[in-house]
Amino acid sequence: MTLIKSISGIRGTIGGAPGEGLTPIDIVKFAAAYGIWATQKSSNQTIVIGRDARMSGTMVNQLVVGTLTGLGINVIDIGLSTTPTVEIAVPKLKAAGGIIITASHNPEQWNALKLLNAKGEFIDDAEGKMVLSLADEGNFTFAEVRALGKYIQDDSFLDQHIQEVLNLKLVDVEAIKKANFSVAIDCVNSTGGIFVPALLKALGVNTVHELYTNPNGDFPHNPEPLPENLVAISKEVVNKKADLGIVVDPDVDRLCFVNEDGSFFGEEYTLVAISDFVLSNTPGNTVSNLSSTRALRDVTEANGNEYFGAAVGEVNVVTKMKEVNAIIGGEGNGGVIYPESHYGRDALVGIGLFLTHLAKSGKKMTELRASYPAYHISKNKITLTPEMDIDQLLIDLEKKYAHQPYSTIDGLKIEFDKSWVHLRKSNTEPIIRIYSEAKDEAAADALAQQIIKDIKEVLNIQ
């Protein structure tokens, strides 16, 4: 069993002993700590909650509702939903915050509480530490019977979220209708099965081939939208002669595409393509995390604008976007953040922008993908013994490559012309993650192996 406490929330596998898995006791403790923290900061004593369709969702939802109302906090439950939908709902309802009950791309045995502030954005490091401290203290005083919070259900946010997408200036419904796209979708039997077909209908896409759109939480494959998990939709696109495939994760904040020939557009290129479209219409800065493809920087500079890197993590990307007034940003995992809508990764917003881009380009998916710089990312890791000083190791490597452009915003990122390598230590285990990118797979792997060799030399290990 696994339980992970972090600044953005709590996640773990369902079952086991308290403190070892995500048990009812852990859920109550952390929901109470968050509820107290959120409402102490706000005159509004209301929290918005929503959940994905995973099988443990109803159980976790009931515990969260009972805990919050037991504290005297009102709960607005928007039901089967998406992460970005809850993010939109919080400020619309002027709530003190929001809890999204989802383990995102993790398998079915996982669930989590993702925590939002009153702006509908993920809580930051300082706020997360306050919630964790309150949970550790466990000093909760629950309400008496006449002071219990109210429970309200609101099923209007499917339509409200879709309308938000349709209202975006750069989403052109008429262009999408005229393109007469045939689209296959894989929604991994979660809430994307509700939201994606409804959005496509509203966008004028009349031919939709649905895979795994029953929101019962019975994931038919590993729900992380990576090529090795998407064999079925690749075949569906080819068999149905669809123009493209659309894939979302269980809470619909990650988005990737399949080309008309069954090949993969590449989740790193979701943000690249959408940013290129946005920049061609509204010039401005862009941001992605340091482990994302350089292609975003290339298309940003090609459009005459400036790119900025941020530490890994959505809250860090959002902070940097606000700092540099970026018009679009996100992460290379298919996460698109478009402030014109809200500061959160949103696959529905991404679909609206991408289909407009594809329609107006007049290109096939493979042609559009070929129009962007070609890069390949290699992902590796080294497991070290606990007594090794990883911080000192990164300092030593920084000195070794001091003649190259580098960043220490998040671990160590070293640039080599248009290639780079990013080293980050794990927060939970003695591991260094090594991401490298170059023009092709062989070059990216070679760069990673060179850095691994350097690490072993510094540590004097074989």
Order of alpha helices (4+ residues) and beta strands (2+ residues): beta-beta-alpha-beta-alpha-beta-alpha-beta-beta-alpha-beta-alpha-alpha-beta-alpha-beta-alpha-beta-beta-alpha-beta-alpha-beta-alpha-beta-beta-alpha-alpha-beta-alpha-beta-beta-beta-beta-alpha
